[in-house]
Amino acid sequence: MVGPTVLPDRSEAHRAVHILARAIFHELRTQGYSVRDLIDLADELLGAVCDSIRSQRGGPDHPREPPAPGT
């Protein structure tokens, strides 16, 4: 029987992402990519994240509901 997946706590996850980002950066620089190339990559990644968030919210034609009065 397989047990539940244990997710790292927030600080461990943040540290893992930090290490991964630095490793990717150094590997791509070693492979000859310029800083501009990495900025373009980061822009594309952020765009993909934004697209994912938009699709989860119903897209740009379906904005989030306004906050309730008094919040």
N, C-alpha and C positions, 0 to 999 in steps of 0.2 A: 504494500500500500504506500502511496506517495503522500507525504505530509504537505501541509500548506507552504506556499512560497514565503520565505522570510525576506521582506524588503529591508534594505539598509535604512537607518534613520536619516533624517534630513542632512545632518552634517556629514555623514559618510557618503551620501549620494552627491552632495556638493563637492566634496573632495575628489570623488571618483571622476566627476565631470571635468573638474579643473585639471586633473592629471591627463585625462583623455584629450582635452583640448590642446594642452601643451605638447603632448606626444604627436598629435596630428599636425600641429603647426611645425614642429621641428622636422618631422618626416617630409612634409611637403616642401619646406625650405631646402632640405637636403636633396630633394629630387629636382630642384631648380625653379620651383614656383616663386614668383616675385611677391612682395608684400601686397602689391595691387591685385595680383591674382587671388590672394587669400582674402582680401577685402571683398572682392567680387564673389568668392565662395560664401563668405559670411552673409553677404547681402542675399544671395540665393537661398541659403538656409533659413534666414529670417523670413523671407517671402513665403517659403514653404510652410513654416510654422504659422504665419498669419493666415494663409489660405486654409490651413487645417482648422484654425480657430473659427474663421468665418463660416466654414461649412458646418461646423458643429452648432453654430448659433443660427443657422438658417440663411447665411449669405448676406451680402450687402443690402439686398432688397428687404430684408427682414431684420431690422435693428432690434436690439435688446429692449425689453420692456422698461419704461422709465421707473425710477425708484418710487416706492410708495411715499405719500406725503409724510413729512416728519422724520424721514430717515436720512 
